[in-house]
Amino acid sequence: MGKTIAIIGGTGREGQGLAYRWVQAGHRILIGSRTAEKAEAAVASLLEKLEGKGELQGMTNAEAVSQAEIAVLTVPFAAHKETLEGLKEELQGKVLIDVVVPLVPPKVTRVQMPPEGSALAQAKAVLGDDVKVVDAFQTISYERLLSGEEIDSDVLVCGADKETRELVIGLVDDVGLKGWDAGPSENAVVVEGLTSILIGLNIKYKVPSSGIRITGVHD
């Protein structure tokens, strides 16, 4: 059965890429933005790509989160804390998939964690214990998500409790990727730090979107 998923900051490239994949998997997607007009414009663009098929709506971030079972945060790290503070009330009692990576331009190839230890830890500090925060999709580029093609990469999922991680792994599968349970919130520093390493590999080897694969493990 499809979920109702709010994508906070969903007008950005990563948010649109996830929306594109999840709509095709049968989920109802609410694109959130600071203004409803911007969200509606993103929806119109996505629906054109989807040939008008799928449940997709645009609205403000607060409206989207209020209506959703699951929220997904895809804003730049510079807006991470402020965005969460503004949506703290609407997020209570929900699952939050935090896709944000603490990149600090211009040195984006260097791992630079915030004082809390990770973006996930920062989210937990802002939101409190009644929001189940999970890290996922940090190593997947928007180009691959929007391509519609098969993605030769895996996704590490960490945070919250085992049941919540399994829920998110199911959503990873719906995107067409293999999700792996990467353990508790403390492991977010590794999951988020991989993005800077992959950016460095992209630059060094002149490729658009390197990824990760877990080997040696059989289901």
C-alpha positions, 0 to 999 in steps of 0.5 A: 500500500502506498504511503503519503510522503512529504518532501521538505524542500522538494523543489530542489534536484534531489527532492524531485528525483526522489519524488519522481521515483516514488510516484512511479512506485505508487506513493502519494507525494507532497512536494513542499517549499517555502511558497506554494507557487514554487512547489506547484511549479515543480509538480507541473514539471514532474508531471510532464516528465511522468506523462501526467501519471501519479499522485503528486501535489505541491504546497508549503512545507508545513502543509505537506508535513501535516498531511504526510505519514513520512517526511523527507528533508532535502534542503542544503545543510545551510538551511537544515537547522532553521528548516527543522526548527520551523517545522518542529511542531508538524514533525512530532510523532512522524518519521523523518528521512534526513537526506542532508549532508553537512557540506561546507563550501568551498571544501566539499570534498572534506568531511566537516561534521557540525558540532552535534556530530552529524546532520542526523544528530543535529535534527534529533537535537532540534526535534526531540525524541518523538520524531524518528530520524533516519539517514538515507540516500546521502550517496545517490545523485539526483542525476541518477534518480531523474534518469529513470534508468537502473542505478548501480548503487546501494544505500546505507540506512541508519538511525531511529530503531530497527523497525523504522530502518526497515520501513525506510529500506522498503522505500529505498527498494521502491526507488530501485535501489538496495538498502542496507541496515547501517545501524544506530544514529551514531553511525551517521557520521560515516554515512554522511561523510561518504558524500564528500569522498564520492564528490572527490572521486567524481572530480579526480576520475571525471565521472558524474556520479560515483556510488557505493556497493556492499559486497560479501553479504548474501540475503 
